[in-house]
Amino acid sequence: MLIRRPADIPSSEITPESAYLNRRQFMGAAGSLALAGLAVPAVLGASRGPAEHGDAVGQAQDDKLTPEEDATSYNNFYEFGTGKDDPKRNAGSLRPRPWSVQVDGLVKSPKRWDLDELLRGLAKEDKIYRHRCVEAWSMVIPWQGVKLRDVLARVEPLPSAKFVEFTTLLDPQQMPGQRTGVLRWPYKEALRLDEAMHPLSLLATGMYGKTIPNQNGAPLRLVVPWKYGFKGIKSIVRIRLTDRQPNTTWNDAIPSEYGFYANVNPTVDHPRWTQAKERRIGEFLRRNTLMFNGYAEQVASLYAGMDLRRYY
Ligand code: MTE
């Protein structure tokens, strides 16, 4: 992210046109998702329910799922290298079980949970979300997980809590990139508490109907579809509620380029490139980027009255 601009991405790294799902294949893929009990609503033009359910409402009618192979082999996970294909190649050293998650800070009942115990009894969510990277590429990914707010409810946030900080595992044995100084480790991200409580905010444990692969953030990662991809912190071991805005990894590294909010916003350019357009992986022509990544109807009210140029 630090190093490469969209223009620098060699065409060999962009999925060839022939690789993306044509309508027929897509219907097949959607059919198997349906068989797996997953929602495939707007991509098929069918509606699943209120906008709150979030999966591919509004402009998403023309969204096709990104081929699973692309979504699991082209991404950023600097703990496993800085190249787009490094995570898939190197993430085999991560051991996603047993896994414990500490949920603490300004809460009534702080606790270290075994992940499976933390998730037990929580409603399972199936979401198809547009995914917009700050580097101006995008995908459409079916996620499985739980609402972040359901996890937070388990520890009972105190009224003084205003922000939620997330921390990735720190273990250079399992994460060889942490033996380098490319970022300050462990990777951290944060949300305002109201963003975290929004029903679209997901803690994902699966994608494409399968357990989430190591390179995509096993066993637990954040997905906040109206924000740039770097907010989607992977392999989370701690969730801490606080009254002060926490530091976040990319904001610390290059504050002029990566803000705390990181809301997808076509009208506020990254200092080195436009955010008005994006390249959907698997497509040839660039598309217009949508305000809040197309989720404005659901989330714009969170930012009413805020200067989004200043709070980028
Ligand atoms: N989480 C950790 N722990 N380390 C990382 O390097 N990279 C971020 C985010 N989460 C990153 C991370 C960035 S820059 C992006 S674009 C997304 O993960 C990309 O991965 P995804 O496509 O699987 O969401």
py3Dmol code that shows the C-alpha trace and the ligand (Angstrom):
import py3Dmol

protein = """\
ATOM      1  CA  MET A   1       0.000   0.000   0.000  1.00  0.00           C
ATOM      2  CA  LEU A   2       2.862   2.238   0.881  1.00  0.00           C
ATOM      3  CA  ILE A   3       4.788   1.297  -2.127  1.00  0.00           C
ATOM      4  CA  ARG A   4       2.590   0.800  -5.111  1.00  0.00           C
ATOM      5  CA  ARG A   5       0.192   3.064  -6.897  1.00  0.00           C
ATOM      6  CA  PRO A   6      -2.628   1.643  -9.015  1.00  0.00           C
ATOM      7  CA  ALA A   7      -0.761   2.683 -12.125  1.00  0.00           C
ATOM      8  CA  ASP A   8       2.143   0.574 -10.904  1.00  0.00           C
ATOM      9  CA  ILE A   9       0.164  -2.627 -10.746  1.00  0.00           C
ATOM     10  CA  PRO A  10       1.386  -4.665 -13.688  1.00  0.00           C
ATOM     11  CA  SER A  11      -1.328  -5.953 -15.953  1.00  0.00           C
ATOM     12  CA  SER A  12      -0.202  -9.474 -15.092  1.00  0.00           C
ATOM     13  CA  GLU A  13      -1.609  -8.863 -11.635  1.00  0.00           C
ATOM     14  CA  ILE A  14      -5.017  -7.821 -12.887  1.00  0.00           C
ATOM     15  CA  THR A  15      -7.412 -10.650 -13.521  1.00  0.00           C
ATOM     16  CA  PRO A  16      -7.804 -11.180 -17.246  1.00  0.00           C
ATOM     17  CA  GLU A  17     -11.210 -10.402 -18.636  1.00  0.00           C
ATOM     18  CA  SER A  18     -11.733 -14.050 -19.480  1.00  0.00           C
ATOM     19  CA  ALA A  19     -11.358 -15.029 -15.841  1.00  0.00           C
ATOM     20  CA  TYR A  20     -14.338 -13.254 -14.493  1.00  0.00           C
ATOM     21  CA  LEU A  21     -17.589 -15.021 -14.132  1.00  0.00           C
ATOM     22  CA  ASN A  22     -19.905 -14.745 -17.023  1.00  0.00           C
ATOM     23  CA  ARG A  23     -23.594 -14.625 -16.315  1.00  0.00           C
ATOM     24  CA  ARG A  24     -24.056 -18.356 -16.613  1.00  0.00           C
ATOM     25  CA  GLN A  25     -21.155 -19.245 -14.353  1.00  0.00           C
ATOM     26  CA  PHE A  26     -22.311 -16.616 -11.958  1.00  0.00           C
ATOM     27  CA  MET A  27     -25.780 -18.107 -11.740  1.00  0.00           C
ATOM     28  CA  GLY A  28     -24.047 -21.399 -10.956  1.00  0.00           C
ATOM     29  CA  ALA A  29     -21.941 -19.802  -8.258  1.00  0.00           C
ATOM     30  CA  ALA A  30     -24.950 -18.049  -6.841  1.00  0.00           C
ATOM     31  CA  GLY A  31     -26.840 -21.331  -6.913  1.00  0.00           C
ATOM     32  CA  SER A  32     -24.178 -23.091  -4.886  1.00  0.00           C
ATOM     33  CA  LEU A  33     -24.165 -20.251  -2.393  1.00  0.00           C
ATOM     34  CA  ALA A  34     -27.904 -20.621  -2.101  1.00  0.00           C
ATOM     35  CA  LEU A  35     -27.453 -24.352  -1.559  1.00  0.00           C
ATOM     36  CA  ALA A  36     -24.932 -23.562   1.145  1.00  0.00           C
ATOM     37  CA  GLY A  37     -27.660 -21.515   2.773  1.00  0.00           C
ATOM     38  CA  LEU A  38     -26.181 -18.183   1.826  1.00  0.00           C
ATOM     39  CA  ALA A  39     -27.990 -15.084   0.741  1.00  0.00           C
ATOM     40  CA  VAL A  40     -27.444 -14.025  -2.841  1.00  0.00           C
ATOM     41  CA  PRO A  41     -30.032 -11.299  -3.109  1.00  0.00           C
ATOM     42  CA  ALA A  42     -29.255  -8.183  -5.048  1.00  0.00           C
ATOM     43  CA  VAL A  43     -26.728  -9.777  -7.305  1.00  0.00           C
ATOM     44  CA  LEU A  44     -29.610 -11.804  -8.603  1.00  0.00           C
ATOM     45  CA  GLY A  45     -31.946  -8.859  -8.526  1.00  0.00           C
ATOM     46  CA  ALA A  46     -34.034 -10.340  -5.696  1.00  0.00           C
ATOM     47  CA  SER A  47     -34.554  -8.401  -2.545  1.00  0.00           C
ATOM     48  CA  ARG A  48     -33.899  -9.944   0.843  1.00  0.00           C
ATOM     49  CA  GLY A  49     -35.312  -7.370   3.143  1.00  0.00           C
ATOM     50  CA  PRO A  50     -34.761  -3.993   4.686  1.00  0.00           C
ATOM     51  CA  ALA A  51     -31.777  -1.908   3.720  1.00  0.00           C
ATOM     52  CA  GLU A  52     -30.352  -2.592   7.135  1.00  0.00           C
ATOM     53  CA  HIS A  53     -29.514  -6.111   6.019  1.00  0.00           C
ATOM     54  CA  GLY A  54     -27.172  -4.361   3.772  1.00  0.00           C
ATOM     55  CA  ASP A  55     -26.081  -6.973   1.370  1.00  0.00           C
ATOM     56  CA  ALA A  56     -25.865  -5.409  -2.016  1.00  0.00           C
ATOM     57  CA  VAL A  57     -28.762  -3.008  -1.897  1.00  0.00           C
ATOM     58  CA  GLY A  58     -29.109   0.100  -4.024  1.00  0.00           C
ATOM     59  CA  GLN A  59     -26.662   0.288  -6.883  1.00  0.00           C
ATOM     60  CA  ALA A  60     -25.553  -3.286  -6.444  1.00  0.00           C
ATOM     61  CA  GLN A  61     -27.852  -4.807  -9.032  1.00  0.00           C
ATOM     62  CA  ASP A  62     -25.012  -4.997 -11.526  1.00  0.00           C
ATOM     63  CA  ASP A  63     -22.516  -6.358  -9.032  1.00  0.00           C
ATOM     64  CA  LYS A  64     -21.211  -9.821  -9.720  1.00  0.00           C
ATOM     65  CA  LEU A  65     -19.308 -11.817  -7.162  1.00  0.00           C
ATOM     66  CA  THR A  66     -15.573 -11.580  -7.584  1.00  0.00           C
ATOM     67  CA  PRO A  67     -14.162 -15.031  -8.376  1.00  0.00           C
ATOM     68  CA  GLU A  68     -13.080 -16.662  -5.129  1.00  0.00           C
ATOM     69  CA  GLU A  69      -9.645 -17.340  -6.572  1.00  0.00           C
ATOM     70  CA  ASP A  70      -9.048 -13.596  -7.042  1.00  0.00           C
ATOM     71  CA  ALA A  71     -10.410 -12.584  -3.648  1.00  0.00           C
ATOM     72  CA  THR A  72      -8.137 -15.082  -1.918  1.00  0.00           C
ATOM     73  CA  SER A  73      -4.957 -14.505  -3.902  1.00  0.00           C
ATOM     74  CA  TYR A  74      -4.722 -10.732  -4.437  1.00  0.00           C
ATOM     75  CA  ASN A  75      -4.653  -8.718  -1.238  1.00  0.00           C
ATOM     76  CA  ASN A  76      -2.636  -6.971   1.450  1.00  0.00           C
ATOM     77  CA  PHE A  77      -1.511  -8.631   4.669  1.00  0.00           C
ATOM     78  CA  TYR A  78       1.873  -7.135   5.461  1.00  0.00           C
ATOM     79  CA  GLU A  79       2.522  -9.668   8.217  1.00  0.00           C
ATOM     80  CA  PHE A  80       3.153 -12.051   5.309  1.00  0.00           C
ATOM     81  CA  GLY A  81       4.888  -9.702   2.866  1.00  0.00           C
ATOM     82  CA  THR A  82       4.188  -6.520   0.941  1.00  0.00           C
ATOM     83  CA  GLY A  83       3.362  -8.075  -2.451  1.00  0.00           C
ATOM     84  CA  LYS A  84      -0.230  -8.778  -3.431  1.00  0.00           C
ATOM     85  CA  ASP A  85       0.489 -12.472  -3.872  1.00  0.00           C
ATOM     86  CA  ASP A  86       2.617 -12.819  -0.717  1.00  0.00           C
ATOM     87  CA  PRO A  87      -0.253 -13.415   1.741  1.00  0.00           C
ATOM     88  CA  LYS A  88      -1.520 -16.499  -0.076  1.00  0.00           C
ATOM     89  CA  ARG A  89       1.991 -17.840  -0.514  1.00  0.00           C
ATOM     90  CA  ASN A  90       3.212 -17.200   3.019  1.00  0.00           C
ATOM     91  CA  ALA A  91       0.219 -17.349   5.334  1.00  0.00           C
ATOM     92  CA  GLY A  92       0.461 -21.123   5.831  1.00  0.00           C
ATOM     93  CA  SER A  93       2.488 -20.484   8.993  1.00  0.00           C
ATOM     94  CA  LEU A  94      -0.513 -18.906  10.762  1.00  0.00           C
ATOM     95  CA  ARG A  95      -2.297 -21.231  13.204  1.00  0.00           C
ATOM     96  CA  PRO A  96      -5.915 -20.052  13.413  1.00  0.00           C
ATOM     97  CA  ARG A  97      -6.905 -22.528  16.198  1.00  0.00           C
ATOM     98  CA  PRO A  98      -6.846 -22.530  19.128  1.00  0.00           C
ATOM     99  CA  TRP A  99      -7.421 -18.745  19.132  1.00  0.00           C
ATOM    100  CA  SER A 100      -8.280 -16.437  21.961  1.00  0.00           C
ATOM    101  CA  VAL A 101      -9.685 -12.949  21.768  1.00  0.00           C
ATOM    102  CA  GLN A 102      -9.496 -10.472  24.621  1.00  0.00           C
ATOM    103  CA  VAL A 103     -12.428  -8.042  24.770  1.00  0.00           C
ATOM    104  CA  ASP A 104     -11.781  -5.393  27.396  1.00  0.00           C
ATOM    105  CA  GLY A 105     -11.337  -1.701  28.199  1.00  0.00           C
ATOM    106  CA  LEU A 106     -14.392   0.366  29.114  1.00  0.00           C
ATOM    107  CA  VAL A 107     -16.773  -2.553  29.500  1.00  0.00           C
ATOM    108  CA  LYS A 108     -18.654  -4.074  32.400  1.00  0.00           C
ATOM    109  CA  SER A 109     -17.384  -7.631  31.896  1.00  0.00           C
ATOM    110  CA  PRO A 110     -13.898  -7.749  30.315  1.00  0.00           C
ATOM    111  CA  LYS A 111     -12.853 -11.228  29.323  1.00  0.00           C
ATOM    112  CA  ARG A 112     -10.437 -13.332  27.329  1.00  0.00           C
ATOM    113  CA  TRP A 113     -12.526 -15.703  25.261  1.00  0.00           C
ATOM    114  CA  ASP A 114     -11.767 -18.762  23.289  1.00  0.00           C
ATOM    115  CA  LEU A 115     -12.955 -17.666  19.836  1.00  0.00           C
ATOM    116  CA  ASP A 116     -15.462 -20.484  19.452  1.00  0.00           C
ATOM    117  CA  GLU A 117     -16.872 -19.720  22.892  1.00  0.00           C
ATOM    118  CA  LEU A 118     -17.141 -16.022  22.037  1.00  0.00           C
ATOM    119  CA  LEU A 119     -19.102 -16.789  18.855  1.00  0.00           C
ATOM    120  CA  ARG A 120     -21.321 -19.497  20.348  1.00  0.00           C
ATOM    121  CA  GLY A 121     -24.997 -18.564  20.237  1.00  0.00           C
ATOM    122  CA  LEU A 122     -24.524 -15.418  18.133  1.00  0.00           C
ATOM    123  CA  ALA A 123     -26.668 -15.035  15.010  1.00  0.00           C
ATOM    124  CA  LYS A 124     -24.774 -15.993  11.863  1.00  0.00           C
ATOM    125  CA  GLU A 125     -24.716 -13.346   9.145  1.00  0.00           C
ATOM    126  CA  ASP A 126     -24.350 -13.834   5.377  1.00  0.00           C
ATOM    127  CA  LYS A 127     -23.436 -10.629   3.581  1.00  0.00           C
ATOM    128  CA  ILE A 128     -22.411  -9.761   0.081  1.00  0.00           C
ATOM    129  CA  TYR A 129     -20.385  -6.580   0.332  1.00  0.00           C
ATOM    130  CA  ARG A 130     -18.642  -4.353  -2.115  1.00  0.00           C
ATOM    131  CA  HIS A 131     -14.996  -4.065  -1.040  1.00  0.00           C
ATOM    132  CA  ARG A 132     -13.113  -0.925  -2.090  1.00  0.00           C
ATOM    133  CA  CYS A 133      -9.377  -0.755  -1.504  1.00  0.00           C
ATOM    134  CA  VAL A 134      -7.727   2.632  -1.016  1.00  0.00           C
ATOM    135  CA  GLU A 135      -5.531   1.697  -3.987  1.00  0.00           C
ATOM    136  CA  ALA A 136      -8.593   2.115  -6.233  1.00  0.00           C
ATOM    137  CA  TRP A 137      -9.418  -1.528  -6.956  1.00  0.00           C
ATOM    138  CA  SER A 138     -12.545  -3.243  -5.754  1.00  0.00           C
ATOM    139  CA  MET A 139     -14.234  -6.624  -5.396  1.00  0.00           C
ATOM    140  CA  VAL A 140     -17.603  -8.077  -4.403  1.00  0.00           C
ATOM    141  CA  ILE A 141     -17.264 -10.695  -1.684  1.00  0.00           C
ATOM    142  CA  PRO A 142     -19.708 -12.973   0.153  1.00  0.00           C
ATOM    143  CA  TRP A 143     -18.799 -12.997   3.848  1.00  0.00           C
ATOM    144  CA  GLN A 144     -20.001 -15.067   6.777  1.00  0.00           C
ATOM    145  CA  GLY A 145     -19.627 -13.938  10.345  1.00  0.00           C
ATOM    146  CA  VAL A 146     -21.359 -12.179  13.199  1.00  0.00           C
ATOM    147  CA  LYS A 147     -22.348  -8.597  13.778  1.00  0.00           C
ATOM    148  CA  LEU A 148     -19.620  -6.744  15.627  1.00  0.00           C
ATOM    149  CA  ARG A 149     -22.278  -5.240  17.861  1.00  0.00           C
ATOM    150  CA  ASP A 150     -23.372  -8.692  19.025  1.00  0.00           C
ATOM    151  CA  VAL A 151     -19.815  -9.397  20.181  1.00  0.00           C
ATOM    152  CA  LEU A 152     -19.595  -6.031  21.946  1.00  0.00           C
ATOM    153  CA  ALA A 153     -22.907  -6.697  23.689  1.00  0.00           C
ATOM    154  CA  ARG A 154     -21.344  -9.760  25.335  1.00  0.00           C
ATOM    155  CA  VAL A 155     -19.031  -7.550  27.418  1.00  0.00           C
ATOM    156  CA  GLU A 156     -21.514  -4.702  28.017  1.00  0.00           C
ATOM    157  CA  PRO A 157     -19.827  -1.428  26.972  1.00  0.00           C
ATOM    158  CA  LEU A 158     -19.842   1.319  29.618  1.00  0.00           C
ATOM    159  CA  PRO A 159     -21.433   4.694  28.773  1.00  0.00           C
ATOM    160  CA  SER A 160     -17.931   6.247  28.771  1.00  0.00           C
ATOM    161  CA  ALA A 161     -16.817   4.058  25.821  1.00  0.00           C
ATOM    162  CA  LYS A 162     -16.566   6.070  22.580  1.00  0.00           C
ATOM    163  CA  PHE A 163     -14.141   4.104  20.360  1.00  0.00           C
ATOM    164  CA  VAL A 164     -13.248   0.481  19.633  1.00  0.00           C
ATOM    165  CA  GLU A 165      -9.642  -0.532  18.969  1.00  0.00           C
ATOM    166  CA  PHE A 166      -8.686  -3.800  17.248  1.00  0.00           C
ATOM    167  CA  THR A 167      -5.284  -5.490  17.410  1.00  0.00           C
ATOM    168  CA  THR A 168      -3.818  -8.226  15.206  1.00  0.00           C
ATOM    169  CA  LEU A 169      -1.802 -11.137  16.605  1.00  0.00           C
ATOM    170  CA  LEU A 170       1.831 -10.280  17.360  1.00  0.00           C
ATOM    171  CA  ASP A 171       3.929 -13.386  16.713  1.00  0.00           C
ATOM    172  CA  PRO A 172       6.901 -13.122  14.367  1.00  0.00           C
ATOM    173  CA  GLN A 173       7.170 -16.921  14.378  1.00  0.00           C
ATOM    174  CA  GLN A 174       3.777 -17.247  12.713  1.00  0.00           C
ATOM    175  CA  MET A 175       3.913 -13.897  10.901  1.00  0.00           C
ATOM    176  CA  PRO A 176       7.310 -13.532   9.251  1.00  0.00           C
ATOM    177  CA  GLY A 177       6.602  -9.975   8.043  1.00  0.00           C
ATOM    178  CA  GLN A 178       6.729  -8.902  11.700  1.00  0.00           C
ATOM    179  CA  ARG A 179      10.472  -9.589  11.625  1.00  0.00           C
ATOM    180  CA  THR A 180      10.747  -6.552   9.329  1.00  0.00           C
ATOM    181  CA  GLY A 181      10.141  -2.907  10.130  1.00  0.00           C
ATOM    182  CA  VAL A 182       7.826  -2.221   7.189  1.00  0.00           C
ATOM    183  CA  LEU A 183       5.006  -1.266   9.605  1.00  0.00           C
ATOM    184  CA  ARG A 184       4.826  -0.794  13.350  1.00  0.00           C
ATOM    185  CA  TRP A 185       3.559  -4.084  14.833  1.00  0.00           C
ATOM    186  CA  PRO A 186       1.082  -5.246  15.868  1.00  0.00           C
ATOM    187  CA  TYR A 187      -1.283  -3.893  13.209  1.00  0.00           C
ATOM    188  CA  LYS A 188      -4.061  -1.814  14.795  1.00  0.00           C
ATOM    189  CA  GLU A 189      -7.325  -0.360  13.602  1.00  0.00           C
ATOM    190  CA  ALA A 190     -10.213   1.430  15.260  1.00  0.00           C
ATOM    191  CA  LEU A 191     -13.768   2.643  14.778  1.00  0.00           C
ATOM    192  CA  ARG A 192     -15.983   5.085  16.562  1.00  0.00           C
ATOM    193  CA  LEU A 193     -18.359   3.139  18.808  1.00  0.00           C
ATOM    194  CA  ASP A 194     -21.413   4.143  16.736  1.00  0.00           C
ATOM    195  CA  GLU A 195     -19.686   2.870  13.574  1.00  0.00           C
ATOM    196  CA  ALA A 196     -18.856  -0.368  15.363  1.00  0.00           C
ATOM    197  CA  MET A 197     -22.470  -0.749  16.513  1.00  0.00           C
ATOM    198  CA  HIS A 198     -23.813  -0.246  12.979  1.00  0.00           C
ATOM    199  CA  PRO A 199     -25.518  -3.407  11.707  1.00  0.00           C
ATOM    200  CA  LEU A 200     -23.350  -3.497   8.570  1.00  0.00           C
ATOM    201  CA  SER A 201     -20.131  -3.849  10.632  1.00  0.00           C
ATOM    202  CA  LEU A 202     -19.167  -7.491  10.541  1.00  0.00           C
ATOM    203  CA  LEU A 203     -16.635  -9.745  12.220  1.00  0.00           C
ATOM    204  CA  ALA A 204     -16.026 -12.315   9.525  1.00  0.00           C
ATOM    205  CA  THR A 205     -15.071 -15.937  10.080  1.00  0.00           C
ATOM    206  CA  GLY A 206     -15.827 -17.175   6.586  1.00  0.00           C
ATOM    207  CA  MET A 207     -16.055 -16.210   2.922  1.00  0.00           C
ATOM    208  CA  TYR A 208     -17.579 -17.934  -0.107  1.00  0.00           C
ATOM    209  CA  GLY A 209     -19.284 -20.342   2.303  1.00  0.00           C
ATOM    210  CA  LYS A 210     -15.973 -21.681   3.673  1.00  0.00           C
ATOM    211  CA  THR A 211     -13.807 -20.987   6.674  1.00  0.00           C
ATOM    212  CA  ILE A 212     -11.885 -17.799   6.036  1.00  0.00           C
ATOM    213  CA  PRO A 213      -8.455 -18.571   4.539  1.00  0.00           C
ATOM    214  CA  ASN A 214      -5.368 -17.485   6.483  1.00  0.00           C
ATOM    215  CA  GLN A 215      -4.432 -14.872   3.884  1.00  0.00           C
ATOM    216  CA  ASN A 216      -7.823 -13.180   4.250  1.00  0.00           C
ATOM    217  CA  GLY A 217      -7.503 -12.779   8.002  1.00  0.00           C
ATOM    218  CA  ALA A 218      -8.239 -16.096   9.725  1.00  0.00           C
ATOM    219  CA  PRO A 219      -9.783 -16.779  12.079  1.00  0.00           C
ATOM    220  CA  LEU A 220     -11.477 -13.422  12.714  1.00  0.00           C
ATOM    221  CA  ARG A 221     -11.357 -10.154  10.765  1.00  0.00           C
ATOM    222  CA  LEU A 222     -13.243  -6.916  10.527  1.00  0.00           C
ATOM    223  CA  VAL A 223     -15.329  -5.952   7.468  1.00  0.00           C
ATOM    224  CA  VAL A 224     -16.742  -2.407   7.307  1.00  0.00           C
ATOM    225  CA  PRO A 225     -18.056  -2.080   3.747  1.00  0.00           C
ATOM    226  CA  TRP A 226     -18.360   1.711   3.546  1.00  0.00           C
ATOM    227  CA  LYS A 227     -14.679   2.209   4.417  1.00  0.00           C
ATOM    228  CA  TYR A 228     -11.475   1.617   2.477  1.00  0.00           C
ATOM    229  CA  GLY A 229     -10.105  -1.914   2.772  1.00  0.00           C
ATOM    230  CA  PHE A 230      -7.308  -1.066   5.155  1.00  0.00           C
ATOM    231  CA  LYS A 231      -9.831  -0.681   7.994  1.00  0.00           C
ATOM    232  CA  GLY A 232     -10.507  -4.426   7.618  1.00  0.00           C
ATOM    233  CA  ILE A 233      -8.001  -5.607  10.194  1.00  0.00           C
ATOM    234  CA  LYS A 234      -7.140  -9.292  10.068  1.00  0.00           C
ATOM    235  CA  SER A 235      -6.405 -12.056  12.588  1.00  0.00           C
ATOM    236  CA  ILE A 236      -7.786 -10.079  15.536  1.00  0.00           C
ATOM    237  CA  VAL A 237      -6.706 -11.009  19.073  1.00  0.00           C
ATOM    238  CA  ARG A 238      -7.930  -8.008  21.023  1.00  0.00           C
ATOM    239  CA  ILE A 239     -10.932  -5.666  20.935  1.00  0.00           C
ATOM    240  CA  ARG A 240     -10.640  -2.790  23.400  1.00  0.00           C
ATOM    241  CA  LEU A 241     -13.193  -0.080  24.157  1.00  0.00           C
ATOM    242  CA  THR A 242     -11.848   3.323  25.010  1.00  0.00           C
ATOM    243  CA  ASP A 243     -12.866   6.953  25.469  1.00  0.00           C
ATOM    244  CA  ARG A 244     -10.079   8.384  23.254  1.00  0.00           C
ATOM    245  CA  GLN A 245      -9.576   8.033  19.517  1.00  0.00           C
ATOM    246  CA  PRO A 246      -6.943   5.278  19.209  1.00  0.00           C
ATOM    247  CA  ASN A 247      -3.906   5.376  16.942  1.00  0.00           C
ATOM    248  CA  THR A 248      -4.220   3.223  13.844  1.00  0.00           C
ATOM    249  CA  THR A 249      -1.438   1.613  11.841  1.00  0.00           C
ATOM    250  CA  TRP A 250      -1.762   3.376   8.482  1.00  0.00           C
ATOM    251  CA  ASN A 251      -2.717   6.697   9.998  1.00  0.00           C
ATOM    252  CA  ASP A 252       0.450   6.518  12.140  1.00  0.00           C
ATOM    253  CA  ALA A 253       2.592   5.465   9.176  1.00  0.00           C
ATOM    254  CA  ILE A 254       1.461   8.178   6.709  1.00  0.00           C
ATOM    255  CA  PRO A 255      -1.132  10.498   8.263  1.00  0.00           C
ATOM    256  CA  SER A 256      -1.414  12.709   5.191  1.00  0.00           C
ATOM    257  CA  GLU A 257      -2.532   9.742   3.077  1.00  0.00           C
ATOM    258  CA  TYR A 258      -4.548   7.504   5.398  1.00  0.00           C
ATOM    259  CA  GLY A 259      -7.046   9.065   7.778  1.00  0.00           C
ATOM    260  CA  PHE A 260      -8.766   7.666  10.824  1.00  0.00           C
ATOM    261  CA  TYR A 261     -12.183   7.636   9.142  1.00  0.00           C
ATOM    262  CA  ALA A 262     -11.198   6.205   5.750  1.00  0.00           C
ATOM    263  CA  ASN A 263     -14.773   6.428   4.457  1.00  0.00           C
ATOM    264  CA  VAL A 264     -14.966   5.684   0.745  1.00  0.00           C
ATOM    265  CA  ASN A 265     -15.402   9.115  -0.811  1.00  0.00           C
ATOM    266  CA  PRO A 266     -15.059   9.796  -4.546  1.00  0.00           C
ATOM    267  CA  THR A 267     -14.844  13.556  -3.891  1.00  0.00           C
ATOM    268  CA  VAL A 268     -11.766  13.431  -1.667  1.00  0.00           C
ATOM    269  CA  ASP A 269      -8.717  12.236  -3.561  1.00  0.00           C
ATOM    270  CA  HIS A 270      -5.799  10.395  -2.087  1.00  0.00           C
ATOM    271  CA  PRO A 271      -2.825  12.796  -2.342  1.00  0.00           C
ATOM    272  CA  ARG A 272      -1.248  10.621  -5.038  1.00  0.00           C
ATOM    273  CA  TRP A 273      -4.270   9.449  -7.048  1.00  0.00           C
ATOM    274  CA  THR A 274      -7.958  10.004  -7.698  1.00  0.00           C
ATOM    275  CA  GLN A 275     -10.581   8.192  -5.661  1.00  0.00           C
ATOM    276  CA  ALA A 276     -13.332   9.046  -8.161  1.00  0.00           C
ATOM    277  CA  LYS A 277     -12.902   5.757 -10.054  1.00  0.00           C
ATOM    278  CA  GLU A 278     -12.057   2.190  -9.264  1.00  0.00           C
ATOM    279  CA  ARG A 279     -11.066  -0.927 -11.114  1.00  0.00           C
ATOM    280  CA  ARG A 280     -13.300  -3.843 -10.226  1.00  0.00           C
ATOM    281  CA  ILE A 281     -11.042  -6.879 -10.264  1.00  0.00           C
ATOM    282  CA  GLY A 282     -12.050  -8.911 -13.305  1.00  0.00           C
ATOM    283  CA  GLU A 283     -13.413  -5.940 -15.258  1.00  0.00           C
ATOM    284  CA  PHE A 284     -11.739  -3.972 -17.961  1.00  0.00           C
ATOM    285  CA  LEU A 285     -13.211  -0.488 -17.723  1.00  0.00           C
ATOM    286  CA  ARG A 286     -13.028   1.547 -14.559  1.00  0.00           C
ATOM    287  CA  ARG A 287     -16.262   2.321 -12.707  1.00  0.00           C
ATOM    288  CA  ASN A 288     -17.280   5.378 -10.780  1.00  0.00           C
ATOM    289  CA  THR A 289     -16.687   5.042  -7.067  1.00  0.00           C
ATOM    290  CA  LEU A 290     -19.847   5.571  -5.026  1.00  0.00           C
ATOM    291  CA  MET A 291     -20.136   7.724  -1.917  1.00  0.00           C
ATOM    292  CA  PHE A 292     -19.643   5.503   1.140  1.00  0.00           C
ATOM    293  CA  ASN A 293     -19.027   2.714  -1.371  1.00  0.00           C
ATOM    294  CA  GLY A 294     -22.744   2.689  -2.226  1.00  0.00           C
ATOM    295  CA  TYR A 295     -23.890   2.365   1.404  1.00  0.00           C
ATOM    296  CA  ALA A 296     -24.755   6.062   1.885  1.00  0.00           C
ATOM    297  CA  GLU A 297     -28.395   5.341   2.556  1.00  0.00           C
ATOM    298  CA  GLN A 298     -27.438   3.238   5.545  1.00  0.00           C
ATOM    299  CA  VAL A 299     -24.460   5.141   6.976  1.00  0.00           C
ATOM    300  CA  ALA A 300     -24.383   8.785   5.849  1.00  0.00           C
ATOM    301  CA  SER A 301     -26.293   9.852   8.976  1.00  0.00           C
ATOM    302  CA  LEU A 302     -23.336   8.766  11.113  1.00  0.00           C
ATOM    303  CA  TYR A 303     -21.382  11.693   9.655  1.00  0.00           C
ATOM    304  CA  ALA A 304     -24.078  14.371   9.487  1.00  0.00           C
ATOM    305  CA  GLY A 305     -22.534  17.821   9.850  1.00  0.00           C
ATOM    306  CA  MET A 306     -18.936  16.575   9.621  1.00  0.00           C
ATOM    307  CA  ASP A 307     -16.457  18.064   7.175  1.00  0.00           C
ATOM    308  CA  LEU A 308     -15.472  14.905   5.295  1.00  0.00           C
ATOM    309  CA  ARG A 309     -12.468  16.621   3.727  1.00  0.00           C
ATOM    310  CA  ARG A 310     -11.016  17.237   7.129  1.00  0.00           C
ATOM    311  CA  TYR A 311     -12.091  13.908   8.616  1.00  0.00           C
ATOM    312  CA  TYR A 312     -10.932  11.717   5.720  1.00  0.00           C
TER     313      TYR A 312
END
"""
ligand_1 = """\
24
MTE
N -4.723 -6.422 8.489
C -3.498 -6.732 8.936
N -3.358 -7.314 10.134
N -2.371 -6.456 8.211
C -2.435 -5.836 6.999
O -1.390 -5.592 6.359
N -3.873 -4.831 5.305
C -5.105 -4.055 5.135
C -6.340 -4.855 5.535
N -6.109 -5.533 6.792
C -3.712 -5.482 6.503
C -4.855 -5.826 7.276
C -5.256 -3.573 3.780
S -4.207 -2.321 3.310
C -6.204 -4.049 2.928
S -6.483 -3.331 1.401
C -7.003 -5.229 3.267
O -6.628 -5.806 4.532
C -6.782 -6.183 2.110
O -7.143 -7.475 2.324
P -8.546 -8.052 1.934
O -8.724 -7.818 0.470
O -8.453 -9.492 2.295
O -9.535 -7.274 2.751
"""
view = py3Dmol.view(width=600, height=400)
view.addModel(protein, "pdb")
view.setStyle({"model": 0}, {"cartoon": {"style": "trace"}})
view.addModel(ligand_1, "xyz")
view.setStyle({"model": 1}, {"stick": {}})
view.zoomTo()
view.show()
